[in-house]
Amino acid sequence: MEIFSNILIYFVIIPVLTLGGLALTKNKGIDAIRAVAVTGASALVLLALYLVAMFLHARAAGDMSDMILTTSVTWYEPLNIKLALGVDGVSVVMILLSAFIVFAGVFASWKMDPLPKQFFLWFFLLSTGVFGFFISVDLFTMFMFYEVALIPMYLLIGVWGSGNKNYSAMKLTLMLMGGSAFLMLGIIGIYFHSTATPGEYTMNLLEIAKNNAIPHNWQMFLFPMTFVGFGVLGAMFPFHTWSPDGHASAPTAVSMLHAGVLMKLGGYGCFRIAIYLMPFAAQQMGWIFLTLTGISIVYGAFSACVQTDLKYINAYSSVSHCGMVLFAILMFNNTAMTGAVLQMLSHGLMTALFFALIGMIYGRTHTRDIREMGGLMHIMPYLGVGYVIAGFASLGLPGLSGFVAEMTIFFGSFEHTDMFHRVLTIAATTSIVITAVYILRVVGKLLYGQVQNEHHKTLTDADWSERLSTATLIIAVAIIGCFPNFFIGIIHDSFVPVVEALKAYAPSVM
């Protein structure tokens, strides 16, 4: 079949084959389980790197404002649903991010117990949904993979989590499924207004954008449904409350994948579907969601300041940083949108690094309360240095990924000359100061000072699997910070069609 000649489909096939390999391990022991998981994760990284090379070659050959590797195979003819694949620069970097976090997550779960095989089965099923979402350009298949990515979270938290895990898993599932209900209604509405010719409806988002047939009154109804549907997963205020509890109870690798990748489906969906397909409504209603995301940025940062649990600190920090992604997307200009994608990359890597390090520290100290810890830099220097690097990336230190992303966002946001956008931008920049406060507070309390528990003096530093997991993420954070033009060059042209669509309804958009 034609579909198998497209390398994109193998981002779904490889996780599925990994699931099959895990199922066949039966009673062969933990070494066989680890070998299958590492093989699958490594294959995804290699395939993602090959995809980047293909994309760069294609970019050198011509205009990259359109998608490449597009393939469409009819799946369900009565509704014209197709398995339609394609990627642009934004999709490529999201796939690359996902592959590296899956790889790091496997090694962060090296000592997973109990039921390691079942854990990795659900872990790679979640990964299947993530990759399938990023390679799809058909609304139905995007929604299907979106659900595939969400469903495993309940069991991964409920079975392998800690603390009040049943409550957290149920709360997360109910809220995200509530967002999915809004999203499903929005997709159905888009489908029935996808073309001006009755009976020739399509789910292909490229065709829908080209037809530009959704009436303005229907855009005003469907836009908030799709934006809220994706915004729930992006932890947009006031739909963010599932995030801190879910992250606090999730096992390490699940927190890494959820905060590092799964939450990015929210920002990606808002950009790819809500704004691109309904530019008129985006221009008319964007200020409402811009206000909500501005609240997310400041509220998340302030909330992180008053927490004492390491996971809750990072979870509220994620609310703030993910709010910045949606905030930048809603600025509707190329510079801010470029910053949004850089922020998705930066936050994905640094929050995965944070959760990996927190899980490793918790596994040794058996506490996440910063009031019960101190002096850990002398006891476990590798984990301490890793935490400092993650903290500096979070507060935007030059040379690391956070600085590049946040500065691009704020410069793009300040391109607007009206008072509303500039006041919101100034308010959002206060998060930089607030972030510095809670990061430096935690680093000072956790890593320096006196050891609070004599038992902690006998703890060991990171082993080889933990070092490999965290080093992968640290190097990636530094590469983005030192070589931002490489990533900007990949994603920059992807915003041309969206910004052009927005200009038709707001000539002043820059």
N, C-alpha and C positions, 0 to 999 in steps of 0.2 A: 504494500500500500504506500501511497505517496507520503502519508503522514510520518512513516518510519524513516524517510530520507531526510527529515528535518531534525537537526540535533536538539531542538527545544523539547521535543517529546521525551527525550531521555532524562530530562530533569524530573520527570514523573516516573519513568520506567525504572531508573536506578533505585529510588527509595522503595518502590514496589518490589523489586528483586531483592533488596535488602530485607524486606519483611519476609519474603519467601525463604531466604537463607536463614533468618533467625528462627522461623518456624521449623526448619529442618534440623536445627541443632539438637532438638529433643533433649537427651540427657548427656550430651557430650561435654558439659562443664562450662565454666565461666570463660575459659580461654577461647573456646570456639565462638561463644557469643560476642566477646570483645573483637575477635578477628573479623567476624562478619560486619559488625558495626563500624569498625575502622575502615574496612574496605569500601563500604558504601559511602561513608563520609569523605574519604579521600578521593573517590571517583567523582563525587559532586564538585569538590574543589578543583580538580583537574579539568572537568568539563566547563566549569564557570570561567576558568582562566582561558580556556580555548575559545569560549564564546566572546570574551573581551577582545582577544586577538582577531577574531573574525569581524567583530564590530569595528575595530580600528581600521582594518583593511577596507571594509565597506565604506567607512567615513572618508578615507583617503581617496576613494574612487568617485565620490559625488556628494550630493546634498543629503544630510542626515536628519532632515526634519520629518521624514516619513519612517515608518517601521520597516525592519528588514526581517528576513526569514519567515515571511507570512505564508501560512498554509491554511486551507479551509477544507474540511471534510464533513459532509452532511451526516448528522447524528440522528436527528428526529425531524423528518421531513414535514409532517403536518404543521409544526410551529416554526419551521425554518431554523431550527437550532443546529448549530454546527460546532465541531471541534476546531475552532479558529485560533491559530497561534501567531505570534509576532512579538517583536521586542523593539524598543527604542533605547536611547541612552539611559533613561530613568529605570527601565526594566532591567537592563544589563547590570547596573550597579546594585540594584536590590537583590538580584540573583547572586551576585558575587558576595554581598554581605551575608545573605542567608547561608551560602555554602560554608563560609569561614566560621560562622557561629555554630552551625551544626557540627562541624569538625571539632571545634573547641569544646562544645557541649558533650561530645562522646568521651573525650578524655577527662572532662570534669566529672563524669559519671563512672569513671573506671572502677570504683569500689562500690557501685550501687548495690544495695541490699535492703530489703528482700526482693525476690522475683526479678532479677536483672533482665532476663529474656523478655518478659512481658513489658517491662519498662521501656526497653529499646524498641519493641514493636509499636507501642503507642507513640513513642518519640519520633520514629520515622514515618508513622502515619501522619502526624502533625506536619512533618517536613514535606510530605507529599502535597498536602493542601497548600502550603506556603508557595512552593515552586510552581504548582499548577496555576495558582492565582496570578503570579507575576508573568507567566508566559501566555495567558489567555487574552484574547481580544473579543470574545463572545460573552455577552452579559450572563447568559445562563451558566456557561462553564466556569466563569469567574465566581459566580454565586455558589456553585456546587463546591468548588475547591475551597472557597471561603468557609463554608460549613464544615468541610473535612478538616480544616485547620482548627476550628473552634471545638468540635466535639471531643477530641482526646483530652482537652484540658481538664474536664471534670474528673476523669479517672486518674490522670497524672498527679493532680493535686490531692484528690480524695483518698487515693491509695498510698502514694509515696510522699505525701506532704507532711508537714509538722504543725504543731499548735492546733488552732481551731480549724482544722483542714476541711471538715465536712461543711461547715458553715461557709467558709471562703469559697470552696468549689461550687457550692450551690448558688451563692450570690453571684459569682462570676458568670456561671452558665446562664442564669436567668436574665441577667442584664445584657449580656452579649446576644443572647437569643432574642431578647426584646428589640435590640438594635437590628437584628437580622430580619425581624418581621417588618419593620419600617422599610428596610432595604428591599425586601422582596416586593412590597407594594410599589415602591418607586420603580423597580425594574419592569414590573408588569405594565405600569403606566407608560414608561418610555417605549416599551415594545409596541404598544398599540398606537403610538404616535411617532413611530420610527421613520415613516415615509408618508408622503402625501397621496400615495396610491393605495386605496383600500385592498386588503388581501395580499399585499406584498411586504408584510411586516418582516423585520429582521432584528436579530439580536447582536449583530456585528457592530461594535461601537465605532469603528472607522466608517462604516456605511451610514450609521445614524448621524455622525458628525458631518459627513459630506452632504447628506440630505437636508439637514438643518430644518426639519419639518415639525418639531415639537412646538405647538402654539404657545404664545407667551403666557396666557392664563394658566395653561397646564404646567408650564415650567415653574410658575410661582407655587404650584401645589406639589410638584414632584421633587423640586430641588431640596426643600427642607427635609423631606423623607430620606433621600439618599445621603444628604450631608450628615444628618443626625445618625442614620444607620451606620455609616462608617465612623462618624465622630465618637460614638460610644466606644468603639475599639481603640480610637486614638486618645481616649481618656479626656475628652472635652468636658469642661465644666458645664452643667452640673451632673454629667453622666459618668464621672470619674471614680465613684466610690468603690467600685469593684476592684480597682487596680491595687491599692495598698494592701487590702486583705488578701487578694489572690497571690500577689508576689510574696507576701510575708509567709504564706503557708506552702508555697510551691517548692519542690526540690530544686537544687541548684541549677541543673541543666535546663529545667523547664522554665525557671525564671529567666535564664539567659536567652532562651529561644523566644519566650513570650514577650519580654520587654525589648529584646534586641531586634526581633524580626516581626513577630505577630502584630504588635501594635503599629508597625509601619504599614500594614495593610490598610489601616484606617486613613492615614494621610494619602497613600497612593490611590485609594479608591475615591477619596474626595476630589483629588486632582484629575484622575483619569475618567471618572464617570460624571460626578455632580457638576463640576465646573466646565469641563470640556463639552459635555453634551447639552448643557443648559446655561449658556453664557449670559443670556438676558436676565434670568432669575438670579444668577450669581452676582451680577452688577447691582440689581435692585435690592437683594437681601443680604449681600455680603457683609454689610456693616453690623448686622445682628450677630452673626457668628464670629466676626472679627472681635467684637466686644467680649463674647464668651471666651474666646481663646486667649484674649488679653488677660482676663480674670484667671484663667487656668495657669498662665505663666507666673503671675505674681502670687496667687493663692498656693500653688504647689511649692514654690520656693519658701514662702513663710511657714507652711505646714511642715516642711522638712526641718526647719530650724528648731521646732519644739519637740521633735521625736527623740527617743533614746534607743529605739531598736534599729539596728543597722539596716535591716531590710525595709522597714518603714521609711527610714530616711531616704534610701535610694528609690523607693516606690513613689514617694511624693516628689522627689527630684525628677522622676520620669514624667509625672504629670506636667511639671513645668516645662521640661524640654520637648515633650510631644506637643504641648500647647504651642510652642514656638514654631513647630512644623506647620500646623494648620494656620497659625497667624501669618506666616510668610506666604503660604499658598494664596491666602485671601487678599494679599496685596496686589495680585493680578499684574505683576510685571516680571520681566525675565530675571532681573537681578535677585529679587526676593525669592522667586521660585527656585532658582539655582541654589540659594542658601538653604531653602527648605529640604532639598534632596541631600545636600551636604550635611545638614543637621540630622536627617534620618540615618545617614551613614555613621556620622560621629556618635550620635546617641546610641545607635545599635551596638557599636563596638564597645564604647566605654561603659554602658550599663551592663552589658554582658560580662565585661571584665569585673565590674563592681560585684555583681551577683556571684561570679565564680569565686572571687576572693573572700566574700562574706561567707559563702558556703564552706570554704576551706578553713577559715578562722573558726566558724561555729563548730565544725567537725572536731576541732581540737579543744576549744574552750568550753563547748556545750552551753554557750550563752551568746546572745546578740545584743545584750544590754551594755552600752558603752560605759555605764556607771560602774560596771563590774570588771572592766578591763583597763589595762594600762601597761606601758613599757614593753609592748609586743615587738617593737622594732629591734630590740636587743635579742629577743627570743627567736623570732622568725623573720629575719631581715629580708628575705626574698619576698614574702607576702606583704611585708610592710612597705617596701619600695614599690611594689606593684600597686598597692592601695594609694600611695602618694601620687603615682603617675595617673591613675584613674581620676583622682580628685583634681589634679591640675588640669586634666582634659575637660572635666566637668565645669570648672570655673573659668575656662577659656584662656589658658596660658598659651602665649604665642609659641609656635613650633609643634603644637598638638592639634588634633582635629577640631576641638571645640571652638578655638579661636577663629579659624577660617570660616566655620559654619555660621557662628553667631554674628560676626562682623559683616558677612555677606547679607545676612537677613536684615540687620539694622540699616545698612547702607541702602538696600533695596526698599525697605519700608519708608525711609526718609526721603525717597525720591518723590513721594506725594507732597504736594505743596499746600494742601488744605489743612486746616487746624485739627480736624478730627483724627486723621491718620497720624499726624505728627505727635499729638498728645498721647495717643495710644502707644506709639513707638517709644516715646520718652518713658512712659510708665513701664513698658516691657523691659527697657534697659536696666531698670532698678533690680531686676532679677539677677543681674551679674554680681551686684554687691551682696545681695542676700545669699546667693550661692556660695560666694567666697566665705561668708560668715559661717555657714553650717559645715562646709567642707573643712575649713581650717580648724573649727571646733572639734570635729570628729577626729581628724588626724592627730591633733594635739592630745586629746583624751585617750584615744585608742592606742597610739603607737609610742607615745612618750610619757614621761612622768614615772611614777612608782607603780610597780606590779601590784595589782589589787588582790590577787589570789596566788598563794604560794605554789599551788599545783601548776599554775601556768609556767613556772620557771623550768619545768621538766618537759615542756612541749617541744615538738620537732617542727622543722621548717617544711616547705613544700617538697613532695617527692617528684620523680621525673614526669609522671603523667600530668600532675598539676602544673608543673613548670612549662610543659609543652602547651597545655591549654591556654594559660595566661600569656605566655610569650607570644603566641600567635596573635592575640588581640592587641597586646602592647605594641608590637611591630606595626600592625595595621593602623593603629591610632597615630603613630609617629609618621608613617608614610603619607597619610592624608594631610597631616599638618605641615609636612615639609614639601610635599609635591602636589599642592591642591590643583594646579593647572591641568594635570593629567586627568583628574576626575571631572573638573569643570568642562574640559574639552569633550568628554564623553556625553555629558548630560545637557550642555548648553542649548544645542539645536532642537532638543526634544520639546522645548516650550514654545517654539515658534507657532505651531498650529493653534495652541491654546490661547496665547496672547493675541494672535490675529483675530480669533473668534471673539474675544472679549473687546477688542478695539471697535468692532462693528457696533457695539452698543454703548461704548464710552470712549469717544475720540481722544479724550484727555489721558487715557491709560498709557503709561510710558513703556 
